Amino acid sequence: MVKISTTVPQENADAIREALGRAGAGAIGNYSFCSFSVTGKGRFMPNSKANPHIGKENELEIVEEEQIEVVCERINAKSIIKALKKAHPYEEPIIDIFPLIEEEDL
């Protein structure tokens, strides 16, 4: 299993959760579309080559974002990440992937 984490503007969070769930992320036992979210502020400055969804060239942007975490089988991670990138509004979305250890393997 792996945990996939991404940040997205709050107004796009539901669409990202939907895309992740439809791709198979967030399946835990008899449950589907499982995710965890926290809110915070994302900061970035687009350069002259960027095509930002939010913000202007060479100006610091601060955005209210949600960090969304889901789990999935490692074998499905690439297709789930592909669905995430397709649904994500950012040109360069942050995507973190963490390997998970099952409790019985501790």
C-alpha positions, 0 to 999 in steps of 0.5 A: 500500500502507498499513501498519495498526498496532494494540495489543491485550491479549496474550490477544486478539492471535491473534484480531486477527491471524486477523481481519486475515488473513481480511479480506485484510491481510498478503498479501505476494507468495505469502504471506498472514496476514503480520504483525509484533508487538512487546510492551509496556505500554499505559497508560490511565485510563477516565473516568466515560463509558467502558465499558472492557474492562479497568480501572476508572473514574479508575484508571490501568491498565497492560496487557501488549499486543502491537502488531500491524502488517500491510500491505494495498492502500490500496483494501482498508484500510477493510474491513480496519479494519472487521474489526479494530474488530469483533474488537478488545476495546477500546471505542476501539482505537488504529489507525495507518495509514501510507502506504507507498512502493514501492522502485522509486518511491524 
